[in-house]
Amino acid sequence: MLGNLTLPHPYIVLDACCVINLFASGKMAEILVSIPKSFAVAVYAVNEETLNYYDGPIENVRQIIKKIDLRPLIDSNIIVPVEIESEEEQSAYVYFATQLDDGEAISGAISMCRNWAIATDDKKAIRVFKQEMPHITLVSTLDLVKNWVEVTHQEREMIQIVLENIRYKANYDPRNHPLYEWWKSYFEDN
């Protein structure tokens, strides 16, 4: 159970955009362990994509850029690095790569061929995955964070800090997301 969503998949593949958003939250490990699923990330996303976040003061957050280090999460088995392993996955990757960036294409291919859920915030990837693999559950950063809030009964102040970190340190703007009103409610008294 993920909040109000039922996930029939054993794994959730984290796309690079979700990795950036969750890492920037400052609570990535806690958010992921609140969900009774295993998490995977494409080795390509870890090694080849620029996984950075802003870490300056809120008034000038872009002043400092830091590289995301997933090694502690991998070493503690919170995230499992995965690669394309079959011809079927390779073919799916090639197909998705005609429409998406390599990171999304690899994540989508692994998700589709292994029947794993996928977490992405990329609008184009969401559109393509909904069309090409309707049997796969798509979740977003906000789905994962809201689940953490509900499961762990977080204080409003902590939720605000986490959402502000995602907003500013990951430059995330969830306009048009179904949970946008929930997100916005934590910024209304700021």
C-alpha positions as CSV (number, residue, x, y, z in Angstrom):
1,M,0.0,0.0,0.0
2,L,1.3,3.4,-1.0
3,G,-0.8,6.0,0.7
4,N,-4.1,5.4,-1.1
5,L,-2.5,3.6,-4.1
6,T,-2.2,-0.1,-4.3
7,L,1.0,-1.2,-6.1
8,P,1.0,-4.7,-7.4
9,H,4.7,-4.4,-8.4
10,P,7.6,-5.6,-6.3
11,Y,9.9,-2.8,-7.2
12,I,9.6,0.9,-8.1
13,V,12.2,2.2,-10.6
14,L,13.3,5.7,-9.6
15,D,13.8,8.0,-12.6
16,A,16.6,10.6,-12.4
17,C,14.2,13.5,-11.8
18,C,12.6,11.7,-8.8
19,V,16.1,10.8,-7.5
20,I,17.0,14.5,-7.6
21,N,13.8,15.6,-5.9
22,L,13.9,13.0,-3.2
23,F,17.6,13.5,-2.5
24,A,17.1,17.3,-2.3
25,S,14.4,16.7,0.3
26,G,17.0,15.8,2.9
27,K,14.8,12.8,3.8
28,M,15.2,10.4,0.9
29,A,16.1,7.3,2.9
30,E,13.2,7.9,5.3
31,I,10.7,8.5,2.5
32,L,11.7,5.3,0.7
33,V,11.8,3.0,3.7
34,S,8.3,4.2,4.6
35,I,7.1,2.3,1.5
36,P,6.9,-1.5,1.7
37,K,8.5,-1.9,-1.7
38,S,12.0,-2.3,-3.1
39,F,13.5,0.6,-5.1
40,A,15.8,0.4,-8.1
41,V,17.6,3.0,-10.1
42,A,19.2,2.5,-13.5
43,V,23.0,2.4,-13.3
44,Y,23.0,4.7,-16.4
45,A,21.2,7.4,-14.3
46,V,23.7,7.1,-11.5
47,N,26.8,7.1,-13.7
48,E,25.9,9.1,-16.8
49,E,23.3,11.6,-15.9
50,T,24.1,14.8,-14.0
51,L,22.6,14.2,-10.7
52,N,23.1,17.4,-8.8
53,Y,21.0,19.6,-6.5
54,Y,21.3,23.1,-5.2
55,D,22.6,23.5,-1.7
56,G,23.0,27.2,-1.1
57,P,21.0,29.3,1.4
58,I,17.3,29.6,0.4
59,E,17.8,33.2,-0.6
60,N,20.5,32.1,-3.1
61,V,20.1,28.4,-3.3
62,R,21.9,28.1,-6.7
63,Q,25.1,29.5,-5.1
64,I,26.2,26.0,-4.3
65,I,25.8,22.9,-6.5
66,K,26.4,19.5,-5.0
67,K,26.6,16.1,-6.6
68,I,24.2,13.5,-5.5
69,D,25.8,10.5,-3.8
70,L,23.5,7.4,-3.8
71,R,26.3,5.1,-2.5
72,P,25.0,5.1,1.2
73,L,21.5,4.2,0.0
74,I,22.9,1.5,-2.3
75,D,25.2,0.1,0.4
76,S,22.3,-0.1,2.8
77,N,20.1,-1.8,0.2
78,I,17.5,1.0,0.2
79,I,18.1,1.3,-3.6
80,V,19.3,-1.4,-5.9
81,P,21.2,-0.4,-9.1
82,V,20.0,-2.2,-12.2
83,E,21.0,-2.5,-15.8
84,I,19.3,-3.7,-19.0
85,E,19.7,-7.5,-18.8
86,S,17.8,-9.0,-21.7
87,E,17.2,-8.5,-25.5
88,E,13.6,-7.6,-24.6
89,E,14.8,-4.8,-22.3
90,Q,17.3,-3.7,-25.0
91,S,14.6,-3.5,-27.6
92,A,12.2,-1.6,-25.3
93,Y,15.0,0.8,-24.5
94,V,15.7,1.4,-28.2
95,Y,12.0,2.0,-28.8
96,F,11.6,4.5,-25.8
97,A,14.9,6.2,-26.8
98,T,13.2,7.4,-30.0
99,Q,10.9,9.5,-27.8
100,L,12.7,10.1,-24.5
101,D,16.1,10.9,-23.0
102,D,18.3,7.8,-22.4
103,G,17.7,7.8,-18.6
104,E,13.9,7.8,-19.0
105,A,14.1,5.3,-21.8
106,I,16.3,2.8,-19.8
107,S,14.1,3.2,-16.7
108,G,11.0,2.7,-18.7
109,A,12.3,-0.4,-20.5
110,I,13.3,-2.0,-17.2
111,S,10.0,-1.1,-15.6
112,M,7.9,-2.4,-18.5
113,C,9.8,-5.7,-19.1
114,R,10.1,-6.6,-15.4
115,N,6.6,-5.4,-14.5
116,W,7.9,-2.9,-12.0
117,A,6.3,0.4,-11.1
118,I,8.1,3.6,-12.2
119,A,8.5,6.9,-10.4
120,T,9.0,9.9,-12.6
121,D,8.0,13.6,-12.7
122,D,9.0,14.1,-16.4
123,K,5.8,15.1,-18.2
124,K,6.8,13.6,-21.6
125,A,7.9,10.4,-19.9
126,I,4.6,10.2,-18.1
127,R,2.6,10.6,-21.3
128,V,4.7,8.0,-23.2
129,F,4.6,5.5,-20.3
130,K,0.8,5.8,-19.8
131,Q,0.3,5.2,-23.5
132,E,2.9,2.4,-24.0
133,M,2.7,0.5,-20.7
134,P,-0.8,1.1,-19.2
135,H,-0.3,-2.0,-17.0
136,I,2.6,-0.3,-15.1
137,T,1.8,1.9,-12.1
138,L,3.3,5.4,-12.4
139,V,4.1,7.4,-9.3
140,S,5.6,10.8,-8.7
141,T,7.8,12.5,-6.1
142,L,4.7,13.9,-4.5
143,D,3.0,10.5,-4.3
144,L,6.1,9.2,-2.4
145,V,6.4,12.2,-0.1
146,K,2.7,12.2,0.7
147,N,2.8,8.5,1.5
148,W,5.7,9.2,3.9
149,V,3.7,12.0,5.5
150,E,0.7,9.8,6.0
151,V,2.6,6.7,7.2
152,T,4.9,8.5,9.6
153,H,2.5,11.2,10.8
154,Q,5.0,14.0,10.2
155,E,4.7,17.4,11.9
156,R,3.6,20.3,9.6
157,E,7.0,22.0,10.1
158,M,8.9,19.0,8.9
159,I,6.7,18.6,5.9
160,Q,7.2,22.3,5.0
161,I,11.0,21.9,5.3
162,V,11.0,18.8,3.1
163,L,8.7,20.4,0.4
164,E,10.8,23.6,0.5
165,N,13.9,21.6,0.0
166,I,12.4,19.9,-3.0
167,R,11.0,23.1,-4.4
168,Y,14.2,25.1,-4.1
169,K,17.1,22.6,-4.0
170,A,15.7,20.5,-6.9
171,N,13.9,23.4,-8.6
172,Y,10.7,21.4,-8.6
173,D,7.3,22.9,-9.5
174,P,4.4,20.5,-9.5
175,R,1.9,22.7,-11.2
176,N,-0.8,20.6,-13.0
177,H,0.0,17.6,-10.7
178,P,-3.1,16.0,-9.0
179,L,-1.5,16.7,-5.6
180,Y,-0.7,20.3,-6.4
181,E,-3.3,21.7,-3.9
182,W,-1.9,19.5,-1.2
183,W,1.7,20.7,-2.0
184,K,0.5,24.4,-2.2
185,S,-1.2,24.2,1.2
186,Y,2.3,23.9,2.9
187,F,3.4,27.2,1.3
188,E,0.4,29.3,2.0
189,D,1.5,30.7,5.3
190,N,5.0,31.5,4.0
